[in-house]
Amino acid sequence: MKTYKSDEELIEYLISKNVKIINKKDTLNKLSKYSYYSIINSYKNIFKNENNEYKDGVTFDEIFSLYEFDKI
């Protein structure tokens, strides 16, 4: 069973996985409003390479933009 992580911890996890966070406060707001699972888990594979690692230069904002686009 996975342990609960706060939004702050989830941001640190994304950073450790090479996802760039441009505006931490904005990212926290988006995670609290829409949830990590909805944003990241739904779209992460598009931004990963063949080794299942995030591609260089990927930002949270890029992932969120795709999430927003699909909501329309």
PyMOL Python script that loads the backbone (N, CA, C, O; Angstrom):
from pymol import cmd

cmd.read_pdbstr("""\
ATOM      1  N   MET A   1       0.829  -1.173   0.000  1.00  0.00           N
ATOM      2  CA  MET A   1       0.000   0.000   0.000  1.00  0.00           C
ATOM      3  C   MET A   1       0.881   1.247   0.000  1.00  0.00           C
ATOM      4  O   MET A   1       1.856   1.331   0.747  1.00  0.00           O
ATOM      5  N   LYS A   2       0.524   2.217  -0.850  1.00  0.00           N
ATOM      6  CA  LYS A   2       1.298   3.444  -0.922  1.00  0.00           C
ATOM      7  C   LYS A   2       0.937   4.369   0.233  1.00  0.00           C
ATOM      8  O   LYS A   2      -0.204   4.414   0.693  1.00  0.00           O
ATOM      9  N   THR A   3       1.941   5.101   0.683  1.00  0.00           N
ATOM     10  CA  THR A   3       1.697   6.038   1.764  1.00  0.00           C
ATOM     11  C   THR A   3       1.253   7.383   1.203  1.00  0.00           C
ATOM     12  O   THR A   3       1.608   7.760   0.086  1.00  0.00           O
ATOM     13  N   TYR A   4       0.475   8.091   1.999  1.00  0.00           N
ATOM     14  CA  TYR A   4      -0.010   9.406   1.604  1.00  0.00           C
ATOM     15  C   TYR A   4       1.149  10.383   1.513  1.00  0.00           C
ATOM     16  O   TYR A   4       2.044  10.386   2.358  1.00  0.00           O
ATOM     17  N   LYS A   5       1.122  11.221   0.468  1.00  0.00           N
ATOM     18  CA  LYS A   5       2.107  12.282   0.324  1.00  0.00           C
ATOM     19  C   LYS A   5       1.367  13.601   0.208  1.00  0.00           C
ATOM     20  O   LYS A   5       0.356  13.702  -0.487  1.00  0.00           O
ATOM     21  N   SER A   6       1.873  14.594   0.885  1.00  0.00           N
ATOM     22  CA  SER A   6       1.288  15.929   0.777  1.00  0.00           C
ATOM     23  C   SER A   6       1.603  16.495  -0.610  1.00  0.00           C
ATOM     24  O   SER A   6       2.440  15.960  -1.336  1.00  0.00           O
ATOM     25  N   ASP A   7       0.930  17.569  -0.957  1.00  0.00           N
ATOM     26  CA  ASP A   7       1.205  18.207  -2.247  1.00  0.00           C
ATOM     27  C   ASP A   7       2.655  18.674  -2.336  1.00  0.00           C
ATOM     28  O   ASP A   7       3.273  18.584  -3.397  1.00  0.00           O
ATOM     29  N   GLU A   8       3.193  19.167  -1.234  1.00  0.00           N
ATOM     30  CA  GLU A   8       4.610  19.568  -1.194  1.00  0.00           C
ATOM     31  C   GLU A   8       5.517  18.377  -1.495  1.00  0.00           C
ATOM     32  O   GLU A   8       6.467  18.490  -2.270  1.00  0.00           O
ATOM     33  N   GLU A   9       5.219  17.249  -0.883  1.00  0.00           N
ATOM     34  CA  GLU A   9       6.022  16.039  -1.110  1.00  0.00           C
ATOM     35  C   GLU A   9       5.877  15.557  -2.551  1.00  0.00           C
ATOM     36  O   GLU A   9       6.840  15.061  -3.136  1.00  0.00           O
ATOM     37  N   LEU A  10       4.704  15.695  -3.119  1.00  0.00           N
ATOM     38  CA  LEU A  10       4.498  15.290  -4.513  1.00  0.00           C
ATOM     39  C   LEU A  10       5.301  16.177  -5.465  1.00  0.00           C
ATOM     40  O   LEU A  10       5.830  15.699  -6.468  1.00  0.00           O
ATOM     41  N   ILE A  11       5.387  17.459  -5.148  1.00  0.00           N
ATOM     42  CA  ILE A  11       6.223  18.350  -5.960  1.00  0.00           C
ATOM     43  C   ILE A  11       7.685  17.938  -5.867  1.00  0.00           C
ATOM     44  O   ILE A  11       8.382  17.890  -6.881  1.00  0.00           O
ATOM     45  N   GLU A  12       8.146  17.647  -4.678  1.00  0.00           N
ATOM     46  CA  GLU A  12       9.533  17.190  -4.509  1.00  0.00           C
ATOM     47  C   GLU A  12       9.766  15.876  -5.260  1.00  0.00           C
ATOM     48  O   GLU A  12      10.837  15.668  -5.831  1.00  0.00           O
ATOM     49  N   TYR A  13       8.788  15.011  -5.258  1.00  0.00           N
ATOM     50  CA  TYR A  13       8.893  13.751  -5.997  1.00  0.00           C
ATOM     51  C   TYR A  13       9.025  14.024  -7.495  1.00  0.00           C
ATOM     52  O   TYR A  13       9.867  13.426  -8.165  1.00  0.00           O
ATOM     53  N   LEU A  14       8.191  14.929  -8.021  1.00  0.00           N
ATOM     54  CA  LEU A  14       8.280  15.275  -9.440  1.00  0.00           C
ATOM     55  C   LEU A  14       9.648  15.856  -9.778  1.00  0.00           C
ATOM     56  O   LEU A  14      10.240  15.513 -10.801  1.00  0.00           O
ATOM     57  N   ILE A  15      10.140  16.730  -8.920  1.00  0.00           N
ATOM     58  CA  ILE A  15      11.465  17.316  -9.137  1.00  0.00           C
ATOM     59  C   ILE A  15      12.528  16.221  -9.161  1.00  0.00           C
ATOM     60  O   ILE A  15      13.439  16.258  -9.988  1.00  0.00           O
ATOM     61  N   SER A  16      12.417  15.250  -8.262  1.00  0.00           N
ATOM     62  CA  SER A  16      13.391  14.152  -8.218  1.00  0.00           C
ATOM     63  C   SER A  16      13.330  13.285  -9.472  1.00  0.00           C
ATOM     64  O   SER A  16      14.286  12.582  -9.801  1.00  0.00           O
ATOM     65  N   LYS A  17      12.197  13.342 -10.165  1.00  0.00           N
ATOM     66  CA  LYS A  17      12.020  12.570 -11.406  1.00  0.00           C
ATOM     67  C   LYS A  17      12.328  13.400 -12.645  1.00  0.00           C
ATOM     68  O   LYS A  17      12.040  12.979 -13.765  1.00  0.00           O
ATOM     69  N   ASN A  18      12.918  14.586 -12.446  1.00  0.00           N
ATOM     70  CA  ASN A  18      13.383  15.449 -13.526  1.00  0.00           C
ATOM     71  C   ASN A  18      12.270  16.278 -14.177  1.00  0.00           C
ATOM     72  O   ASN A  18      12.432  16.752 -15.301  1.00  0.00           O
ATOM     73  N   VAL A  19      11.149  16.456 -13.484  1.00  0.00           N
ATOM     74  CA  VAL A  19      10.097  17.346 -13.972  1.00  0.00           C
ATOM     75  C   VAL A  19      10.392  18.728 -13.395  1.00  0.00           C
ATOM     76  O   VAL A  19      10.583  18.880 -12.188  1.00  0.00           O
ATOM     77  N   LYS A  20      10.426  19.723 -14.261  1.00  0.00           N
ATOM     78  CA  LYS A  20      10.735  21.071 -13.821  1.00  0.00           C
ATOM     79  C   LYS A  20       9.471  21.765 -13.312  1.00  0.00           C
ATOM     80  O   LYS A  20       8.413  21.707 -13.939  1.00  0.00           O
ATOM     81  N   ILE A  21       9.609  22.414 -12.171  1.00  0.00           N
ATOM     82  CA  ILE A  21       8.528  23.180 -11.566  1.00  0.00           C
ATOM     83  C   ILE A  21       8.906  24.651 -11.710  1.00  0.00           C
ATOM     84  O   ILE A  21       9.854  25.112 -11.074  1.00  0.00           O
ATOM     85  N   ILE A  22       8.178  25.383 -12.536  1.00  0.00           N
ATOM     86  CA  ILE A  22       8.504  26.779 -12.802  1.00  0.00           C
ATOM     87  C   ILE A  22       7.990  27.682 -11.684  1.00  0.00           C
ATOM     88  O   ILE A  22       8.701  28.583 -11.239  1.00  0.00           O
ATOM     89  N   ASN A  23       6.770  27.450 -11.231  1.00  0.00           N
ATOM     90  CA  ASN A  23       6.163  28.271 -10.186  1.00  0.00           C
ATOM     91  C   ASN A  23       5.569  27.331  -9.143  1.00  0.00           C
ATOM     92  O   ASN A  23       4.497  26.761  -9.346  1.00  0.00           O
ATOM     93  N   LYS A  24       6.268  27.177  -8.037  1.00  0.00           N
ATOM     94  CA  LYS A  24       5.869  26.207  -7.013  1.00  0.00           C
ATOM     95  C   LYS A  24       4.491  26.528  -6.423  1.00  0.00           C
ATOM     96  O   LYS A  24       3.681  25.626  -6.211  1.00  0.00           O
ATOM     97  N   LYS A  25       4.229  27.797  -6.161  1.00  0.00           N
ATOM     98  CA  LYS A  25       2.943  28.187  -5.580  1.00  0.00           C
ATOM     99  C   LYS A  25       1.794  27.851  -6.537  1.00  0.00           C
ATOM    100  O   LYS A  25       0.764  27.325  -6.114  1.00  0.00           O
ATOM    101  N   ASP A  26       1.970  28.153  -7.806  1.00  0.00           N
ATOM    102  CA  ASP A  26       0.958  27.839  -8.815  1.00  0.00           C
ATOM    103  C   ASP A  26       0.755  26.327  -8.928  1.00  0.00           C
ATOM    104  O   ASP A  26      -0.374  25.855  -9.058  1.00  0.00           O
ATOM    105  N   THR A  27       1.841  25.579  -8.878  1.00  0.00           N
ATOM    106  CA  THR A  27       1.763  24.116  -8.945  1.00  0.00           C
ATOM    107  C   THR A  27       1.007  23.571  -7.742  1.00  0.00           C
ATOM    108  O   THR A  27       0.170  22.680  -7.888  1.00  0.00           O
ATOM    109  N   LEU A  28       1.294  24.095  -6.557  1.00  0.00           N
ATOM    110  CA  LEU A  28       0.571  23.668  -5.351  1.00  0.00           C
ATOM    111  C   LEU A  28      -0.926  23.931  -5.485  1.00  0.00           C
ATOM    112  O   LEU A  28      -1.744  23.086  -5.122  1.00  0.00           O
ATOM    113  N   ASN A  29      -1.279  25.094  -6.002  1.00  0.00           N
ATOM    114  CA  ASN A  29      -2.694  25.425  -6.196  1.00  0.00           C
ATOM    115  C   ASN A  29      -3.371  24.447  -7.154  1.00  0.00           C
ATOM    116  O   ASN A  29      -4.489  23.997  -6.905  1.00  0.00           O
ATOM    117  N   LYS A  30      -2.697  24.128  -8.231  1.00  0.00           N
ATOM    118  CA  LYS A  30      -3.274  23.208  -9.218  1.00  0.00           C
ATOM    119  C   LYS A  30      -3.413  21.795  -8.657  1.00  0.00           C
ATOM    120  O   LYS A  30      -4.410  21.118  -8.906  1.00  0.00           O
ATOM    121  N   LEU A  31      -2.414  21.354  -7.902  1.00  0.00           N
ATOM    122  CA  LEU A  31      -2.499  20.018  -7.307  1.00  0.00           C
ATOM    123  C   LEU A  31      -3.619  19.937  -6.280  1.00  0.00           C
ATOM    124  O   LEU A  31      -4.312  18.923  -6.196  1.00  0.00           O
ATOM    125  N   SER A  32      -3.799  20.992  -5.504  1.00  0.00           N
ATOM    126  CA  SER A  32      -4.860  20.957  -4.496  1.00  0.00           C
ATOM    127  C   SER A  32      -6.243  21.060  -5.129  1.00  0.00           C
ATOM    128  O   SER A  32      -7.211  20.517  -4.598  1.00  0.00           O
ATOM    129  N   LYS A  33      -6.338  21.744  -6.246  1.00  0.00           N
ATOM    130  CA  LYS A  33      -7.636  21.912  -6.912  1.00  0.00           C
ATOM    131  C   LYS A  33      -8.024  20.695  -7.755  1.00  0.00           C
ATOM    132  O   LYS A  33      -9.182  20.279  -7.739  1.00  0.00           O
ATOM    133  N   TYR A  34      -7.073  20.123  -8.485  1.00  0.00           N
ATOM    134  CA  TYR A  34      -7.396  19.061  -9.445  1.00  0.00           C
ATOM    135  C   TYR A  34      -6.892  17.679  -9.067  1.00  0.00           C
ATOM    136  O   TYR A  34      -7.393  16.694  -9.610  1.00  0.00           O
ATOM    137  N   SER A  35      -5.967  17.559  -8.199  1.00  0.00           N
ATOM    138  CA  SER A  35      -5.356  16.326  -7.705  1.00  0.00           C
ATOM    139  C   SER A  35      -4.212  15.824  -8.584  1.00  0.00           C
ATOM    140  O   SER A  35      -4.237  15.913  -9.812  1.00  0.00           O
ATOM    141  N   TYR A  36      -3.236  15.307  -7.906  1.00  0.00           N
ATOM    142  CA  TYR A  36      -2.044  14.744  -8.557  1.00  0.00           C
ATOM    143  C   TYR A  36      -2.435  13.637  -9.521  1.00  0.00           C
ATOM    144  O   TYR A  36      -1.964  13.594 -10.657  1.00  0.00           O
ATOM    145  N   TYR A  37      -3.292  12.749  -9.064  1.00  0.00           N
ATOM    146  CA  TYR A  37      -3.668  11.607  -9.899  1.00  0.00           C
ATOM    147  C   TYR A  37      -4.277  12.068 -11.215  1.00  0.00           C
ATOM    148  O   TYR A  37      -3.909  11.563 -12.276  1.00  0.00           O
ATOM    149  N   SER A  38      -5.200  13.017 -11.161  1.00  0.00           N
ATOM    150  CA  SER A  38      -5.869  13.487 -12.368  1.00  0.00           C
ATOM    151  C   SER A  38      -4.897  14.105 -13.366  1.00  0.00           C
ATOM    152  O   SER A  38      -5.012  13.895 -14.574  1.00  0.00           O
ATOM    153  N   ILE A  39      -3.958  14.854 -12.858  1.00  0.00           N
ATOM    154  CA  ILE A  39      -3.023  15.561 -13.743  1.00  0.00           C
ATOM    155  C   ILE A  39      -1.882  14.660 -14.200  1.00  0.00           C
ATOM    156  O   ILE A  39      -1.669  14.479 -15.398  1.00  0.00           O
ATOM    157  N   ILE A  40      -1.163  14.108 -13.259  1.00  0.00           N
ATOM    158  CA  ILE A  40       0.081  13.397 -13.581  1.00  0.00           C
ATOM    159  C   ILE A  40      -0.171  11.979 -14.063  1.00  0.00           C
ATOM    160  O   ILE A  40       0.309  11.602 -15.132  1.00  0.00           O
ATOM    161  N   ASN A  41      -0.898  11.198 -13.316  1.00  0.00           N
ATOM    162  CA  ASN A  41      -1.059   9.790 -13.688  1.00  0.00           C
ATOM    163  C   ASN A  41      -1.758   9.598 -15.019  1.00  0.00           C
ATOM    164  O   ASN A  41      -1.513   8.611 -15.713  1.00  0.00           O
ATOM    165  N   SER A  42      -2.618  10.523 -15.379  1.00  0.00           N
ATOM    166  CA  SER A  42      -3.337  10.386 -16.644  1.00  0.00           C
ATOM    167  C   SER A  42      -2.474  10.692 -17.856  1.00  0.00           C
ATOM    168  O   SER A  42      -2.737  10.171 -18.940  1.00  0.00           O
ATOM    169  N   TYR A  43      -1.448  11.525 -17.700  1.00  0.00           N
ATOM    170  CA  TYR A  43      -0.697  12.019 -18.861  1.00  0.00           C
ATOM    171  C   TYR A  43       0.808  11.774 -18.813  1.00  0.00           C
ATOM    172  O   TYR A  43       1.516  12.145 -19.750  1.00  0.00           O
ATOM    173  N   LYS A  44       1.307  11.166 -17.757  1.00  0.00           N
ATOM    174  CA  LYS A  44       2.757  11.034 -17.590  1.00  0.00           C
ATOM    175  C   LYS A  44       3.435  10.251 -18.715  1.00  0.00           C
ATOM    176  O   LYS A  44       4.556  10.580 -19.102  1.00  0.00           O
ATOM    177  N   ASN A  45       2.784   9.239 -19.234  1.00  0.00           N
ATOM    178  CA  ASN A  45       3.437   8.387 -20.238  1.00  0.00           C
ATOM    179  C   ASN A  45       3.780   9.135 -21.516  1.00  0.00           C
ATOM    180  O   ASN A  45       4.743   8.779 -22.196  1.00  0.00           O
ATOM    181  N   ILE A  46       3.022  10.152 -21.853  1.00  0.00           N
ATOM    182  CA  ILE A  46       3.301  10.951 -23.044  1.00  0.00           C
ATOM    183  C   ILE A  46       4.642  11.678 -22.900  1.00  0.00           C
ATOM    184  O   ILE A  46       5.320  11.944 -23.893  1.00  0.00           O
ATOM    185  N   PHE A  47       5.014  11.991 -21.676  1.00  0.00           N
ATOM    186  CA  PHE A  47       6.205  12.785 -21.410  1.00  0.00           C
ATOM    187  C   PHE A  47       7.402  11.938 -20.981  1.00  0.00           C
ATOM    188  O   PHE A  47       8.418  12.478 -20.543  1.00  0.00           O
ATOM    189  N   LYS A  48       7.289  10.637 -21.103  1.00  0.00           N
ATOM    190  CA  LYS A  48       8.386   9.750 -20.716  1.00  0.00           C
ATOM    191  C   LYS A  48       9.046   9.131 -21.939  1.00  0.00           C
ATOM    192  O   LYS A  48       8.426   8.987 -22.992  1.00  0.00           O
ATOM    193  N   ASN A  49      10.317   8.766 -21.781  1.00  0.00           N
ATOM    194  CA  ASN A  49      11.054   8.133 -22.867  1.00  0.00           C
ATOM    195  C   ASN A  49      10.945   6.606 -22.773  1.00  0.00           C
ATOM    196  O   ASN A  49      10.202   6.071 -21.949  1.00  0.00           O
ATOM    197  N   GLU A  50      11.684   5.936 -23.613  1.00  0.00           N
ATOM    198  CA  GLU A  50      11.620   4.464 -23.657  1.00  0.00           C
ATOM    199  C   GLU A  50      12.138   3.799 -22.387  1.00  0.00           C
ATOM    200  O   GLU A  50      11.860   2.624 -22.149  1.00  0.00           O
ATOM    201  N   ASN A  51      12.889   4.538 -21.565  1.00  0.00           N
ATOM    202  CA  ASN A  51      13.375   4.017 -20.287  1.00  0.00           C
ATOM    203  C   ASN A  51      12.416   4.326 -19.134  1.00  0.00           C
ATOM    204  O   ASN A  51      12.746   4.107 -17.969  1.00  0.00           O
ATOM    205  N   ASN A  52      11.234   4.834 -19.467  1.00  0.00           N
ATOM    206  CA  ASN A  52      10.208   5.182 -18.487  1.00  0.00           C
ATOM    207  C   ASN A  52      10.650   6.322 -17.565  1.00  0.00           C
ATOM    208  O   ASN A  52      10.221   6.402 -16.414  1.00  0.00           O
ATOM    209  N   GLU A  53      11.516   7.206 -18.085  1.00  0.00           N
ATOM    210  CA  GLU A  53      11.958   8.387 -17.349  1.00  0.00           C
ATOM    211  C   GLU A  53      11.400   9.613 -18.067  1.00  0.00           C
ATOM    212  O   GLU A  53      11.203   9.595 -19.282  1.00  0.00           O
ATOM    213  N   TYR A  54      11.148  10.675 -17.306  1.00  0.00           N
ATOM    214  CA  TYR A  54      10.669  11.896 -17.941  1.00  0.00           C
ATOM    215  C   TYR A  54      11.720  12.430 -18.890  1.00  0.00           C
ATOM    216  O   TYR A  54      12.910  12.434 -18.576  1.00  0.00           O
ATOM    217  N   LYS A  55      11.278  12.879 -20.050  1.00  0.00           N
ATOM    218  CA  LYS A  55      12.184  13.455 -21.044  1.00  0.00           C
ATOM    219  C   LYS A  55      12.792  14.735 -20.492  1.00  0.00           C
ATOM    220  O   LYS A  55      12.191  15.411 -19.656  1.00  0.00           O
ATOM    221  N   ASP A  56      13.994  15.062 -20.968  1.00  0.00           N
ATOM    222  CA  ASP A  56      14.680  16.274 -20.513  1.00  0.00           C
ATOM    223  C   ASP A  56      13.839  17.505 -20.804  1.00  0.00           C
ATOM    224  O   ASP A  56      13.283  17.657 -21.892  1.00  0.00           O
ATOM    225  N   GLY A  57      13.759  18.378 -19.814  1.00  0.00           N
ATOM    226  CA  GLY A  57      13.087  19.650 -19.989  1.00  0.00           C
ATOM    227  C   GLY A  57      11.586  19.652 -19.780  1.00  0.00           C
ATOM    228  O   GLY A  57      10.952  20.698 -19.921  1.00  0.00           O
ATOM    229  N   VAL A  58      10.998  18.508 -19.448  1.00  0.00           N
ATOM    230  CA  VAL A  58       9.551  18.450 -19.238  1.00  0.00           C
ATOM    231  C   VAL A  58       9.184  19.279 -18.018  1.00  0.00           C
ATOM    232  O   VAL A  58       9.837  19.199 -16.978  1.00  0.00           O
ATOM    233  N   THR A  59       8.126  20.081 -18.160  1.00  0.00           N
ATOM    234  CA  THR A  59       7.671  20.895 -17.037  1.00  0.00           C
ATOM    235  C   THR A  59       6.284  20.440 -16.580  1.00  0.00           C
ATOM    236  O   THR A  59       5.517  19.848 -17.340  1.00  0.00           O
ATOM    237  N   PHE A  60       5.993  20.733 -15.334  1.00  0.00           N
ATOM    238  CA  PHE A  60       4.663  20.456 -14.813  1.00  0.00           C
ATOM    239  C   PHE A  60       3.622  21.206 -15.640  1.00  0.00           C
ATOM    240  O   PHE A  60       2.540  20.684 -15.906  1.00  0.00           O
ATOM    241  N   ASP A  61       3.953  22.425 -16.042  1.00  0.00           N
ATOM    242  CA  ASP A  61       3.014  23.236 -16.813  1.00  0.00           C
ATOM    243  C   ASP A  61       2.653  22.586 -18.151  1.00  0.00           C
ATOM    244  O   ASP A  61       1.516  22.710 -18.607  1.00  0.00           O
ATOM    245  N   GLU A  62       3.595  21.901 -18.779  1.00  0.00           N
ATOM    246  CA  GLU A  62       3.293  21.191 -20.027  1.00  0.00           C
ATOM    247  C   GLU A  62       2.303  20.055 -19.774  1.00  0.00           C
ATOM    248  O   GLU A  62       1.355  19.861 -20.535  1.00  0.00           O
ATOM    249  N   ILE A  63       2.536  19.321 -18.713  1.00  0.00           N
ATOM    250  CA  ILE A  63       1.637  18.212 -18.380  1.00  0.00           C
ATOM    251  C   ILE A  63       0.255  18.763 -18.044  1.00  0.00           C
ATOM    252  O   ILE A  63      -0.758  18.221 -18.485  1.00  0.00           O
ATOM    253  N   PHE A  64       0.214  19.838 -17.263  1.00  0.00           N
ATOM    254  CA  PHE A  64      -1.054  20.439 -16.887  1.00  0.00           C
ATOM    255  C   PHE A  64      -1.790  21.006 -18.101  1.00  0.00           C
ATOM    256  O   PHE A  64      -3.017  20.929 -18.171  1.00  0.00           O
ATOM    257  N   SER A  65      -1.060  21.567 -19.047  1.00  0.00           N
ATOM    258  CA  SER A  65      -1.689  22.100 -20.259  1.00  0.00           C
ATOM    259  C   SER A  65      -2.434  21.010 -21.028  1.00  0.00           C
ATOM    260  O   SER A  65      -3.531  21.246 -21.535  1.00  0.00           O
ATOM    261  N   LEU A  66      -1.854  19.842 -21.114  1.00  0.00           N
ATOM    262  CA  LEU A  66      -2.527  18.735 -21.780  1.00  0.00           C
ATOM    263  C   LEU A  66      -3.770  18.303 -20.995  1.00  0.00           C
ATOM    264  O   LEU A  66      -4.811  18.007 -21.583  1.00  0.00           O
ATOM    265  N   TYR A  67      -3.655  18.272 -19.697  1.00  0.00           N
ATOM    266  CA  TYR A  67      -4.799  17.963 -18.837  1.00  0.00           C
ATOM    267  C   TYR A  67      -5.932  18.964 -19.085  1.00  0.00           C
ATOM    268  O   TYR A  67      -7.085  18.567 -19.256  1.00  0.00           O
ATOM    269  N   GLU A  68      -5.605  20.256 -19.106  1.00  0.00           N
ATOM    270  CA  GLU A  68      -6.608  21.293 -19.343  1.00  0.00           C
ATOM    271  C   GLU A  68      -7.236  21.156 -20.717  1.00  0.00           C
ATOM    272  O   GLU A  68      -8.450  21.293 -20.863  1.00  0.00           O
ATOM    273  N   PHE A  69      -6.423  20.888 -21.719  1.00  0.00           N
ATOM    274  CA  PHE A  69      -6.925  20.728 -23.084  1.00  0.00           C
ATOM    275  C   PHE A  69      -7.939  19.601 -23.166  1.00  0.00           C
ATOM    276  O   PHE A  69      -8.970  19.743 -23.824  1.00  0.00           O
ATOM    277  N   ASP A  70      -7.667  18.505 -22.521  1.00  0.00           N
ATOM    278  CA  ASP A  70      -8.578  17.352 -22.547  1.00  0.00           C
ATOM    279  C   ASP A  70      -9.865  17.596 -21.772  1.00  0.00           C
ATOM    280  O   ASP A  70     -10.876  16.943 -22.032  1.00  0.00           O
ATOM    281  N   LYS A  71      -9.839  18.526 -20.824  1.00  0.00           N
ATOM    282  CA  LYS A  71     -11.048  18.819 -20.045  1.00  0.00           C
ATOM    283  C   LYS A  71     -12.118  19.505 -20.873  1.00  0.00           C
ATOM    284  O   LYS A  71     -13.303  19.431 -20.551  1.00  0.00           O
ATOM    285  N   ILE A  72     -11.706  20.165 -21.930  1.00  0.00           N
ATOM    286  CA  ILE A  72     -12.657  20.949 -22.745  1.00  0.00           C
ATOM    287  C   ILE A  72     -13.609  20.054 -23.491  1.00  0.00           C
ATOM    288  O   ILE A  72     -14.472  20.542 -24.221  1.00  0.00           O
TER     289      ILE A  72
END
""", "prot")
cmd.dss("prot")
cmd.show_as("cartoon", "prot")
cmd.util.cbc("prot")
cmd.orient("prot")
